[in-house]
Amino acid sequence: MAELPASSRPVATVEPADPVEAAFKREQVLFTKHRYDQALTLLTELLARPDLKAHKRFEALCRKAECLEHLNRPRAAVDLLREITRAHPDESLGYSLLGEYLYRVHDDCPAALRALGRALVLNPKDADTLWWRGQVWHQGLADLARARRSYVAALEADSRHASAMDSMAALCEAEGRWIEAIDWRKRHYLRTRQATDLTALADLYLRLENVHAAMKYARSAVRRAPRSAAAWLQCAKAHATGRRFTRAEDALRRFARLANPASGPFLFSRDFGYLEPLQEHRPGLRALLDRLPTQ
């Protein structure tokens, strides 16, 4: 085949990188590495560009609010989000973030619910917004019925929403629905593989007086998180209830070494009930128990 003349050969061309997209990628890297001050500087430079399109300006403003919070300037973040919602009244994300921050920063549940409600008018199936509304009802206002409806709606919108699974487990525990709580804890564990779920499962099975299951999950928890004081406490409780006193004492001593006297985890009155067989069998542990952080 005759060779094409040099001037006729196809030339590979590379599209120049979009400077705005490149800047957003750099900002995301900085944010992921917890370099929030550098990320904030980059976002400020981006927002000064006259050619920045409206949707990119909105995205940059939302990211700037997140940086401000991580730089311990949460009130500045809330003020910025108020400006964002005024400038972009048709963007659900701005209202969703504002509702989240009003709840977390100002503890203003009514205002948070108004902002989250506006976000859901614009985007009724946003799982994160539905979950945050559940948090306000659950943790902020102790309205468990409305919280449950919000969490269920979040899971209907996104069946893999891990935070909603975790919240449903906590809600069921608060309602004394131990079996349903176990189901949600297992779902959350399959989604996240967090040792805290195994610790919680051990405690739930103790409540149901299923000692063998409690010991099983407690052992799994300490294998997965050997530096977790909470896991060792559950292990001590489960083995004490199962009258395996040597293992229970070892677990309790590990808990004593790992627990922080100021921040816990703490022993509650019901925990001492599970440890009572160990106290009776090993009376010398009284001094240790008296030193443990309690509430």
C-alpha positions, 0 to 999 in steps of 0.5 A: 500500500502506498504511504500517505504523504506526510501532509495527509497523515492523521495527527493525534490531537490531545484536548487541552485539560479544562482548568476548572475541572483540573482545579476541582480535582486538585481541591478534592485531593487536598480535602481528602488529605485534610489540607482544608486551608489549601483547599479553601484557598483554591476554591476562593481562586476558582470563585474569582474566575469570571468564566466559572459557570453557574453550576460550578460556582454552586458546587465550589460554594458548597465545598467551601462551606465544608472546608470552613466547617473542618477549619473550625469555622462552623458559623461561617459555614452556616452563613455561607450556606444561607447565602447559597440558598438565596442565590440558588433557590432551586438547588436542593443540595444547598438547602440539604446542607443548610438543614444539616448544619443548622442542626449540627452547629446551631442545634436549631431543629425547627429551622433545620426541618424547614431547610430539609423540607425545602430540599425534599420539595426540590428532590423528594428522593434524596436519601441523605436529606431524608436521613438528616431529617430522621436525625433531627426527629430522632436525636434532636426532638426524640420523636421516634415515630417520625424518625422511623418514617424518615429512615424508612424513606431514606432506605426506600430511596437507597437500600444501601444507605449505611447511615440509615441502617445504623440509625434504624438499629439505634432507633429499634434499640431505643424502642426495645425492639431487640430482634429488629435491632439485630437485623439492622445491625447485621445489615449494617455490618454486611455493608460496612464491616465495622467492629462496633456492629459486632460489639452492639450485636453481643450486647443485644444478644445478652439482652435476649439472654442468648449467651452463646451468641453474645460470646460469639459476637464479642469474640469476633469484635475483639478479634476485629478491633483488639484496641476497642475498650467497648468490645472488651467490655462486651466480652467480659459481660458475655463470658461472665454471664456464661460463667467463663470466669477466667476469660471474663476477668482477662477481658475486664482487665483489658477493658480497664487498661483501654478505657479512658476515665474521662471519655469512656466507654463507661459502665452503666448499672445494667453492665454490673448486673451482667458482671455480678457472677464474676464479682461473686466468683472473684471477690478480689476484683472489687477494687478493679471494678471500683476504679472503672469509669462509670455513669 
